[in-house]
Amino acid sequence: MQRAAAAAVRALRGARVPPGRARVPPGWARSAAARAPPRGLLYGRHGEPAAVLQLKDLEVAKLGDSDVHIKMLAAPINPADINMIQGTYAILSELPAVGGNEGVGQVVKVGSCVTSMKPGDWVIPADAGLGTWRTEAVFPEETLLRVPGDIPVLCAATLSVNPCTAYRMLADFETLRPGDSVIQNAANSGVGQAVIQIAKAFGIRTINVVRDRPDLPKLVERLMSLGADHVITEEMLRKPDMKDLFKSIPKPRLALNCVGGKSTTEMLRHLQPKGTMVTYGGMAKQPVMVPVSAFIFKDVKLRGFWMTQWKKDQMHNKDSLKSMVESLCELVRKGQLTAPACTEVPLEDYRTALEASMKPFTSSKQILIL
């Protein structure tokens, strides 16, 4: 983590590559002096992102024997990115730091000892804390993971956090079989959209809870188009009408919670006996409240999940991470997994992207195009 954070202040920049299937920019054939200076979104103290982030020129890093020089293509703005800048996340980068934990870049040059990737390859972060909101970077080989270059760039840019989180939660806590069901709140989030699609691909049915909003019919239509079986509001979750819903779908064995508060308590009521609720976020900033009866009479299990910790646990052997990413990329190729609804924003307009990403009821992920 410390090495990655140190690398965050040693980045480079090359020619801008538009979204799509990228290649090494022609500008890289010219001398370093002919290229535009490297830039990135740097913060030297914690606080609200709009107040502490600055678009600055960054120093050119020297390529070491085990390093990889990449041209960043695209990087999303995730809630964890905001929390890290605010100083409220479980892990914090050494300051000054470049923002961003996710994204995709293209390899420009590799050190003499690098064996897992070559110029032209696409790579994504293998762990959090690299600082992806930049135009160019030099990172240690072990902090990157190669991905196929035949998938859409926005899928690659948003692959390493939300789809991986969804995949692991569906795979690791209950043995789900085709026909089983899962219930989740914040179903319009990046993780929620990935859960819907991955579950659909494996024949698992989903009950998706969202907050009521002015454009609810449009949101319901989008989630249904992704493969959702049912989309309901939190208010409906608390009504007796839920009994009718379970006439056509079995009660869930797995509940996925990233809200907390009343939403969590209500989802628990519909969980099968001995089912599992996995909490991976707390958007409502309220505790998880569990009735005593849920423990005594239903023997439910409460678990937590953090993708960053899972990756740290796998660092000694990346086979599980590589296998998961390969499985997700195969779903992308088959058209069974798409990027979340995205808004592409030039790096120069980062303030607009930050503002949009922090608005309530936002269903479009802000993607910085680098």
C-alpha positions as a Markdown table, in Angstrom:
| # | Residue | x | y | z |
|---|---|---|---|---|
| 1 | Met | 0.0 | 0.0 | 0.0 |
| 2 | Gln | 2.8 | 2.4 | 0.9 |
| 3 | Arg | 4.7 | 1.6 | -2.3 |
| 4 | Ala | 1.5 | 2.1 | -4.3 |
| 5 | Ala | 0.8 | 5.4 | -2.6 |
| 6 | Ala | 4.4 | 6.6 | -3.2 |
| 7 | Ala | 3.9 | 5.7 | -6.9 |
| 8 | Ala | 0.8 | 7.9 | -6.9 |
| 9 | Val | 2.9 | 11.1 | -7.0 |
| 10 | Arg | 5.2 | 9.9 | -9.7 |
| 11 | Ala | 3.0 | 9.9 | -12.8 |
| 12 | Leu | 3.4 | 10.7 | -16.5 |
| 13 | Arg | 1.0 | 11.9 | -19.2 |
| 14 | Gly | 0.7 | 11.2 | -22.9 |
| 15 | Ala | -1.7 | 11.9 | -25.8 |
| 16 | Arg | -5.4 | 11.6 | -24.9 |
| 17 | Val | -7.1 | 8.4 | -26.1 |
| 18 | Pro | -10.8 | 8.4 | -26.7 |
| 19 | Pro | -13.1 | 5.7 | -25.3 |
| 20 | Gly | -13.2 | 2.5 | -27.3 |
| 21 | Arg | -10.6 | -0.1 | -28.2 |
| 22 | Ala | -7.4 | 1.8 | -27.6 |
| 23 | Arg | -3.9 | 1.4 | -29.0 |
| 24 | Val | -0.6 | 3.0 | -28.1 |
| 25 | Pro | -1.0 | 6.7 | -28.9 |
| 26 | Pro | 1.1 | 7.8 | -31.9 |
| 27 | Gly | 2.5 | 10.7 | -29.8 |
| 28 | Trp | 4.5 | 8.2 | -27.8 |
| 29 | Ala | 6.8 | 7.7 | -30.8 |
| 30 | Arg | 8.0 | 11.3 | -30.4 |
| 31 | Ser | 10.5 | 12.4 | -27.8 |
| 32 | Ala | 9.5 | 13.1 | -24.2 |
| 33 | Ala | 10.0 | 16.8 | -24.8 |
| 34 | Ala | 7.4 | 16.8 | -27.5 |
| 35 | Arg | 4.7 | 15.4 | -25.3 |
| 36 | Ala | 2.3 | 17.3 | -23.1 |
| 37 | Pro | 3.3 | 17.2 | -19.4 |
| 38 | Pro | 1.8 | 14.6 | -17.1 |
| 39 | Arg | -1.2 | 15.6 | -15.1 |
| 40 | Gly | -3.3 | 14.2 | -12.3 |
| 41 | Leu | -5.8 | 15.1 | -9.6 |
| 42 | Leu | -3.7 | 15.6 | -6.5 |
| 43 | Tyr | -4.7 | 16.3 | -2.9 |
| 44 | Gly | -2.3 | 17.3 | -0.1 |
| 45 | Arg | -4.8 | 17.2 | 2.7 |
| 46 | His | -8.1 | 15.5 | 3.5 |
| 47 | Gly | -11.4 | 17.3 | 3.0 |
| 48 | Glu | -14.2 | 17.7 | 0.6 |
| 49 | Pro | -13.0 | 16.7 | -2.9 |
| 50 | Ala | -14.0 | 19.9 | -4.6 |
| 51 | Ala | -12.0 | 21.9 | -2.0 |
| 52 | Val | -8.8 | 19.8 | -1.8 |
| 53 | Leu | -8.3 | 18.3 | -5.3 |
| 54 | Gln | -6.2 | 20.2 | -7.8 |
| 55 | Leu | -5.4 | 19.3 | -11.4 |
| 56 | Lys | -1.6 | 19.6 | -11.5 |
| 57 | Asp | 1.4 | 18.6 | -13.6 |
| 58 | Leu | 3.2 | 15.6 | -12.1 |
| 59 | Glu | 6.8 | 14.6 | -12.1 |
| 60 | Val | 8.0 | 12.0 | -14.6 |
| 61 | Ala | 8.8 | 8.7 | -13.0 |
| 62 | Lys | 11.9 | 6.7 | -13.8 |
| 63 | Leu | 11.0 | 3.2 | -15.1 |
| 64 | Gly | 12.5 | 0.5 | -12.8 |
| 65 | Asp | 13.3 | -3.0 | -13.8 |
| 66 | Ser | 10.1 | -4.3 | -12.2 |
| 67 | Asp | 7.9 | -1.3 | -13.2 |
| 68 | Val | 5.3 | -0.8 | -15.9 |
| 69 | His | 4.7 | 2.5 | -17.6 |
| 70 | Ile | 1.0 | 2.9 | -18.6 |
| 71 | Lys | -1.1 | 5.5 | -20.3 |
| 72 | Met | -4.4 | 5.8 | -18.4 |
| 73 | Leu | -7.5 | 5.6 | -20.6 |
| 74 | Ala | -10.4 | 6.0 | -18.2 |
| 75 | Ala | -11.1 | 6.0 | -14.5 |
| 76 | Pro | -14.4 | 6.1 | -12.6 |
| 77 | Ile | -15.4 | 8.1 | -9.5 |
| 78 | Asn | -16.6 | 5.7 | -6.8 |
| 79 | Pro | -17.9 | 6.4 | -3.3 |
| 80 | Ala | -14.8 | 4.9 | -1.8 |
| 81 | Asp | -12.7 | 7.4 | -3.7 |
| 82 | Ile | -14.6 | 10.3 | -2.2 |
| 83 | Asn | -14.3 | 8.8 | 1.3 |
| 84 | Met | -10.5 | 8.4 | 1.0 |
| 85 | Ile | -10.1 | 12.0 | 0.0 |
| 86 | Gln | -12.4 | 13.0 | 2.9 |
| 87 | Gly | -10.2 | 11.0 | 5.2 |
| 88 | Thr | -13.1 | 8.8 | 6.4 |
| 89 | Tyr | -12.2 | 5.5 | 4.7 |
| 90 | Ala | -10.6 | 2.4 | 6.3 |
| 91 | Ile | -7.4 | 2.9 | 4.3 |
| 92 | Leu | -5.8 | 6.2 | 3.4 |
| 93 | Ser | -3.1 | 7.0 | 0.9 |
| 94 | Glu | 0.1 | 8.7 | 2.0 |
| 95 | Leu | -0.2 | 12.4 | 1.3 |
| 96 | Pro | 0.2 | 14.0 | -1.2 |
| 97 | Ala | -1.7 | 11.5 | -3.2 |
| 98 | Val | -3.5 | 11.1 | -6.6 |
| 99 | Gly | -7.2 | 10.3 | -6.3 |
| 100 | Gly | -8.9 | 7.2 | -7.7 |
| 101 | Asn | -8.7 | 3.5 | -7.1 |
| 102 | Glu | -10.1 | 2.0 | -10.3 |
| 103 | Gly | -9.6 | 2.4 | -14.0 |
| 104 | Val | -7.9 | 1.0 | -17.1 |
| 105 | Gly | -4.6 | 1.9 | -18.7 |
| 106 | Gln | -2.6 | 0.7 | -21.6 |
| 107 | Val | 1.0 | -0.4 | -21.3 |
| 108 | Val | 3.5 | 1.8 | -23.0 |
| 109 | Lys | 6.8 | 0.3 | -21.8 |
| 110 | Val | 7.9 | -2.3 | -19.3 |
| 111 | Gly | 11.0 | -2.8 | -17.2 |
| 112 | Ser | 13.6 | -5.5 | -18.1 |
| 113 | Cys | 12.3 | -7.9 | -15.4 |
| 114 | Val | 8.6 | -7.6 | -16.2 |
| 115 | Thr | 7.1 | -10.8 | -17.6 |
| 116 | Ser | 3.3 | -10.7 | -17.1 |
| 117 | Met | 2.6 | -7.9 | -19.5 |
| 118 | Lys | 3.9 | -6.1 | -22.6 |
| 119 | Pro | 3.4 | -2.8 | -24.5 |
| 120 | Gly | -0.1 | -2.6 | -25.9 |
| 121 | Asp | -1.7 | -4.7 | -23.1 |
| 122 | Trp | -4.5 | -3.3 | -21.0 |
| 123 | Val | -4.1 | -3.3 | -17.3 |
| 124 | Ile | -6.3 | -2.6 | -14.2 |
| 125 | Pro | -5.3 | -2.1 | -10.6 |
| 126 | Ala | -4.8 | -5.3 | -8.6 |
| 127 | Asp | -5.5 | -3.5 | -5.3 |
| 128 | Ala | -6.7 | -0.1 | -4.0 |
| 129 | Gly | -4.6 | 3.0 | -3.5 |
| 130 | Leu | -2.8 | 3.4 | -6.8 |
| 131 | Gly | -4.3 | 6.7 | -7.7 |
| 132 | Thr | -5.8 | 6.3 | -11.1 |
| 133 | Trp | -7.1 | 9.9 | -11.8 |
| 134 | Arg | -4.1 | 10.8 | -13.9 |
| 135 | Thr | -3.1 | 10.7 | -17.5 |
| 136 | Glu | -0.1 | 8.5 | -17.1 |
| 137 | Ala | 1.6 | 6.4 | -14.5 |
| 138 | Val | 4.6 | 4.2 | -13.6 |
| 139 | Phe | 3.6 | 1.3 | -11.2 |
| 140 | Pro | 5.2 | -1.8 | -9.9 |
| 141 | Glu | 4.3 | -4.9 | -11.9 |
| 142 | Glu | 2.7 | -6.6 | -8.9 |
| 143 | Thr | 0.1 | -3.8 | -8.4 |
| 144 | Leu | -1.4 | -4.4 | -11.9 |
| 145 | Leu | -3.4 | -7.1 | -13.6 |
| 146 | Arg | -3.7 | -7.6 | -17.3 |
| 147 | Val | -7.1 | -7.7 | -18.9 |
| 148 | Pro | -8.1 | -8.5 | -22.5 |
| 149 | Gly | -8.2 | -5.5 | -24.9 |
| 150 | Asp | -11.2 | -6.8 | -26.8 |
| 151 | Ile | -13.8 | -5.6 | -24.2 |
| 152 | Pro | -15.3 | -2.1 | -24.1 |
| 153 | Val | -13.1 | 0.4 | -22.4 |
| 154 | Leu | -15.8 | 1.4 | -20.0 |
| 155 | Cys | -16.3 | -2.2 | -18.9 |
| 156 | Ala | -12.6 | -2.5 | -18.3 |
| 157 | Ala | -12.4 | 0.8 | -16.4 |
| 158 | Thr | -15.2 | -0.3 | -14.0 |
| 159 | Leu | -14.3 | -4.0 | -13.7 |
| 160 | Ser | -12.1 | -4.2 | -10.6 |
| 161 | Val | -14.4 | -2.9 | -7.9 |
| 162 | Asn | -18.2 | -3.3 | -8.4 |
| 163 | Pro | -18.4 | -6.5 | -10.6 |
| 164 | Cys | -15.7 | -8.2 | -8.4 |
| 165 | Thr | -17.7 | -7.3 | -5.3 |
| 166 | Ala | -20.9 | -8.6 | -6.8 |
| 167 | Tyr | -19.2 | -11.8 | -8.0 |
| 168 | Arg | -17.6 | -12.6 | -4.6 |
| 169 | Met | -20.8 | -12.0 | -2.6 |
| 170 | Leu | -22.8 | -14.2 | -4.9 |
| 171 | Ala | -20.2 | -17.0 | -4.7 |
| 172 | Asp | -18.8 | -17.0 | -1.2 |
| 173 | Phe | -21.6 | -16.9 | 1.3 |
| 174 | Glu | -24.3 | -19.2 | 0.2 |
| 175 | Thr | -24.3 | -22.1 | -2.3 |
| 176 | Leu | -26.8 | -20.7 | -4.8 |
| 177 | Arg | -28.4 | -22.8 | -7.5 |
| 178 | Pro | -30.4 | -21.9 | -10.6 |
| 179 | Gly | -33.9 | -20.9 | -9.4 |
| 180 | Asp | -32.7 | -19.6 | -6.0 |
| 181 | Ser | -33.3 | -15.9 | -5.3 |
| 182 | Val | -31.3 | -13.0 | -3.8 |
| 183 | Ile | -32.6 | -9.7 | -2.4 |
| 184 | Gln | -30.6 | -6.5 | -2.4 |
| 185 | Asn | -31.0 | -2.9 | -1.6 |
| 186 | Ala | -29.5 | 0.1 | -3.5 |
| 187 | Ala | -30.0 | -2.1 | -6.6 |
| 188 | Asn | -29.3 | 0.8 | -8.9 |
| 189 | Ser | -25.8 | 1.2 | -7.6 |
| 190 | Gly | -22.8 | -0.1 | -9.6 |
| 191 | Val | -22.6 | -3.3 | -7.4 |
| 192 | Gly | -26.4 | -3.7 | -7.6 |
| 193 | Gln | -26.4 | -3.6 | -11.4 |
| 194 | Ala | -23.5 | -6.1 | -11.5 |
| 195 | Val | -25.4 | -8.4 | -9.1 |
| 196 | Ile | -28.5 | -8.4 | -11.4 |
| 197 | Gln | -26.5 | -9.3 | -14.5 |
| 198 | Ile | -24.2 | -11.9 | -12.9 |
| 199 | Ala | -27.1 | -13.5 | -11.1 |
| 200 | Lys | -29.1 | -13.6 | -14.3 |
| 201 | Ala | -26.2 | -15.3 | -16.2 |
| 202 | Phe | -26.2 | -18.1 | -13.6 |
| 203 | Gly | -30.0 | -18.5 | -13.4 |
| 204 | Ile | -30.3 | -16.8 | -10.0 |
| 205 | Arg | -33.4 | -14.6 | -9.5 |
| 206 | Thr | -33.2 | -11.1 | -8.0 |
| 207 | Ile | -35.5 | -9.0 | -5.9 |
| 208 | Asn | -34.1 | -5.4 | -6.2 |
| 209 | Val | -35.0 | -2.7 | -3.7 |
| 210 | Val | -34.6 | 1.0 | -4.6 |
| 211 | Arg | -35.6 | 4.3 | -3.0 |
| 212 | Asp | -38.7 | 6.0 | -4.4 |
| 213 | Arg | -37.8 | 8.9 | -6.8 |
| 214 | Pro | -39.4 | 11.1 | -9.5 |
| 215 | Asp | -38.0 | 9.0 | -12.4 |
| 216 | Leu | -38.8 | 5.6 | -10.8 |
| 217 | Pro | -40.5 | 4.1 | -13.9 |
| 218 | Lys | -37.4 | 4.8 | -15.9 |
| 219 | Leu | -35.1 | 3.2 | -13.3 |
| 220 | Val | -37.3 | 0.2 | -13.1 |
| 221 | Glu | -37.2 | -0.2 | -16.9 |
| 222 | Arg | -33.4 | 0.0 | -16.9 |
| 223 | Leu | -33.0 | -2.6 | -14.1 |
| 224 | Met | -35.5 | -4.9 | -15.8 |
| 225 | Ser | -33.6 | -4.6 | -19.0 |
| 226 | Leu | -30.4 | -5.8 | -17.2 |
| 227 | Gly | -32.3 | -8.9 | -16.0 |
| 228 | Ala | -33.9 | -8.0 | -12.7 |
| 229 | Asp | -36.9 | -10.2 | -11.8 |
| 230 | His | -38.5 | -7.8 | -9.5 |
| 231 | Val | -37.8 | -4.1 | -8.7 |
| 232 | Ile | -39.6 | -2.7 | -5.6 |
| 233 | Thr | -39.3 | 0.4 | -3.4 |
| 234 | Glu | -38.3 | 0.4 | 0.2 |
| 235 | Glu | -41.9 | 1.3 | 1.1 |
| 236 | Met | -43.2 | -1.7 | -0.7 |
| 237 | Leu | -40.7 | -3.9 | 1.2 |
| 238 | Arg | -42.5 | -3.1 | 4.4 |
| 239 | Lys | -46.0 | -3.9 | 3.1 |
| 240 | Pro | -48.1 | -7.1 | 3.4 |
| 241 | Asp | -48.2 | -7.2 | -0.4 |
| 242 | Met | -44.8 | -8.9 | -0.3 |
| 243 | Lys | -46.6 | -12.1 | 0.3 |
| 244 | Asp | -48.0 | -12.0 | -3.2 |
| 245 | Leu | -44.5 | -11.5 | -4.7 |
| 246 | Phe | -43.3 | -14.7 | -3.0 |
| 247 | Lys | -46.0 | -16.7 | -4.8 |
| 248 | Ser | -43.9 | -16.4 | -8.0 |
| 249 | Ile | -40.3 | -16.5 | -6.6 |
| 250 | Pro | -38.8 | -18.3 | -3.6 |
| 251 | Lys | -37.8 | -16.4 | -0.5 |
| 252 | Pro | -34.1 | -15.4 | -0.8 |
| 253 | Arg | -31.3 | -17.3 | 0.8 |
| 254 | Leu | -29.0 | -14.3 | 0.5 |
| 255 | Ala | -29.5 | -10.6 | 1.2 |
| 256 | Leu | -27.0 | -8.0 | 0.1 |
| 257 | Asn | -27.0 | -4.7 | 2.1 |
| 258 | Cys | -25.2 | -1.5 | 1.4 |
| 259 | Val | -27.7 | 0.9 | 3.1 |
| 260 | Gly | -28.3 | 0.0 | 6.7 |
| 261 | Gly | -31.1 | 1.2 | 9.0 |
| 262 | Lys | -34.7 | 0.3 | 8.3 |
| 263 | Ser | -33.9 | -1.1 | 4.9 |
| 264 | Thr | -31.8 | -3.8 | 6.4 |
| 265 | Thr | -34.3 | -4.8 | 9.1 |
| 266 | Glu | -37.1 | -5.1 | 6.5 |
| 267 | Met | -35.0 | -7.2 | 4.1 |
| 268 | Leu | -34.2 | -9.6 | 7.0 |
| 269 | Arg | -37.9 | -10.3 | 7.5 |
| 270 | His | -38.0 | -11.9 | 4.0 |
| 271 | Leu | -34.9 | -14.0 | 4.3 |
| 272 | Gln | -35.2 | -17.7 | 4.5 |
| 273 | Pro | -34.4 | -19.5 | 7.8 |
| 274 | Lys | -30.6 | -20.0 | 8.1 |
| 275 | Gly | -30.1 | -17.4 | 5.3 |
| 276 | Thr | -27.3 | -14.9 | 5.2 |
| 277 | Met | -27.2 | -11.2 | 5.0 |
| 278 | Val | -23.9 | -9.6 | 3.7 |
| 279 | Thr | -23.3 | -6.0 | 4.5 |
| 280 | Tyr | -20.8 | -4.2 | 2.2 |
| 281 | Gly | -21.8 | -0.6 | 2.7 |
| 282 | Gly | -23.7 | 1.9 | 4.8 |
| 283 | Met | -25.2 | 4.6 | 2.6 |
| 284 | Ala | -27.8 | 5.6 | 5.2 |
| 285 | Lys | -25.1 | 6.0 | 7.9 |
| 286 | Gln | -27.3 | 4.1 | 10.3 |
| 287 | Pro | -26.5 | 0.9 | 12.1 |
| 288 | Val | -27.7 | -2.6 | 11.1 |
| 289 | Met | -30.7 | -3.3 | 13.3 |
| 290 | Val | -31.6 | -7.0 | 13.8 |
| 291 | Pro | -34.6 | -8.2 | 15.7 |
| 292 | Val | -33.8 | -10.8 | 18.3 |
| 293 | Ser | -36.4 | -13.1 | 16.7 |
| 294 | Ala | -34.4 | -13.2 | 13.5 |
| 295 | Phe | -31.6 | -14.8 | 15.4 |
| 296 | Ile | -33.7 | -17.1 | 17.6 |
| 297 | Phe | -36.4 | -18.3 | 15.2 |
| 298 | Lys | -34.7 | -18.0 | 11.8 |
| 299 | Asp | -31.0 | -18.5 | 12.8 |
| 300 | Val | -29.9 | -15.9 | 10.2 |
| 301 | Lys | -26.2 | -15.2 | 9.6 |
| 302 | Leu | -24.8 | -11.7 | 9.4 |
| 303 | Arg | -21.6 | -11.2 | 7.5 |
| 304 | Gly | -19.5 | -8.4 | 6.2 |
| 305 | Phe | -17.5 | -8.0 | 3.0 |
| 306 | Trp | -14.9 | -5.6 | 1.8 |
| 307 | Met | -13.3 | -6.2 | -1.7 |
| 308 | Thr | -10.1 | -4.5 | -0.7 |
| 309 | Gln | -9.5 | -7.0 | 2.1 |
| 310 | Trp | -10.4 | -9.9 | -0.1 |
| 311 | Lys | -7.7 | -8.8 | -2.6 |
| 312 | Lys | -5.2 | -8.3 | 0.2 |
| 313 | Asp | -5.9 | -11.9 | 1.4 |
| 314 | Gln | -5.2 | -13.1 | -2.2 |
| 315 | Met | -2.0 | -11.2 | -2.8 |
| 316 | His | 0.2 | -14.2 | -2.0 |
| 317 | Asn | -1.5 | -16.1 | -4.8 |
| 318 | Lys | -3.3 | -14.1 | -7.5 |
| 319 | Asp | -4.8 | -17.1 | -9.2 |
| 320 | Ser | -8.2 | -16.5 | -7.6 |
| 321 | Leu | -8.2 | -12.9 | -8.6 |
| 322 | Lys | -7.1 | -13.7 | -12.2 |
| 323 | Ser | -9.7 | -16.5 | -12.5 |
| 324 | Met | -12.5 | -14.1 | -11.3 |
| 325 | Val | -11.5 | -11.4 | -13.7 |
| 326 | Glu | -11.3 | -13.9 | -16.6 |
| 327 | Ser | -14.9 | -15.1 | -15.7 |
| 328 | Leu | -16.2 | -11.5 | -15.6 |
| 329 | Cys | -14.5 | -10.7 | -18.9 |
| 330 | Glu | -16.1 | -13.8 | -20.5 |
| 331 | Leu | -19.5 | -12.5 | -19.3 |
| 332 | Val | -18.7 | -9.2 | -20.9 |
| 333 | Arg | -17.9 | -10.9 | -24.2 |
| 334 | Lys | -21.1 | -12.8 | -24.1 |
| 335 | Gly | -23.1 | -9.6 | -23.6 |
| 336 | Gln | -24.2 | -10.8 | -20.1 |
| 337 | Leu | -22.3 | -8.1 | -18.2 |
| 338 | Thr | -22.2 | -4.4 | -19.3 |
| 339 | Ala | -20.7 | -1.3 | -17.7 |
| 340 | Pro | -23.1 | 0.6 | -15.5 |
| 341 | Ala | -24.8 | 3.7 | -16.9 |
| 342 | Cys | -21.9 | 6.1 | -17.4 |
| 343 | Thr | -21.3 | 9.7 | -18.1 |
| 344 | Glu | -17.9 | 10.3 | -19.7 |
| 345 | Val | -16.2 | 13.5 | -18.5 |
| 346 | Pro | -12.8 | 15.0 | -19.7 |
| 347 | Leu | -10.3 | 15.2 | -16.9 |
| 348 | Glu | -10.4 | 19.0 | -17.1 |
| 349 | Asp | -14.0 | 19.0 | -16.1 |
| 350 | Tyr | -13.4 | 16.9 | -13.0 |
| 351 | Arg | -15.3 | 19.4 | -10.7 |
| 352 | Thr | -18.5 | 18.8 | -12.7 |
| 353 | Ala | -17.9 | 15.0 | -12.4 |
| 354 | Leu | -17.3 | 15.2 | -8.7 |
| 355 | Glu | -20.5 | 17.3 | -8.1 |
| 356 | Ala | -22.6 | 14.9 | -10.2 |
| 357 | Ser | -21.2 | 11.8 | -8.4 |
| 358 | Met | -22.2 | 13.1 | -5.0 |
| 359 | Lys | -25.8 | 14.0 | -5.9 |
| 360 | Pro | -28.6 | 11.9 | -4.4 |
| 361 | Phe | -30.5 | 9.5 | -6.7 |
| 362 | Thr | -27.6 | 9.4 | -9.2 |
| 363 | Ser | -27.7 | 6.3 | -11.4 |
| 364 | Ser | -25.0 | 7.3 | -13.8 |
| 365 | Lys | -21.3 | 6.7 | -12.9 |
| 366 | Gln | -19.0 | 9.5 | -13.7 |
| 367 | Ile | -16.0 | 8.3 | -15.8 |
| 368 | Leu | -12.9 | 10.5 | -16.2 |
| 369 | Ile | -11.6 | 10.2 | -19.7 |
| 370 | Leu | -7.8 | 10.5 | -19.6 |
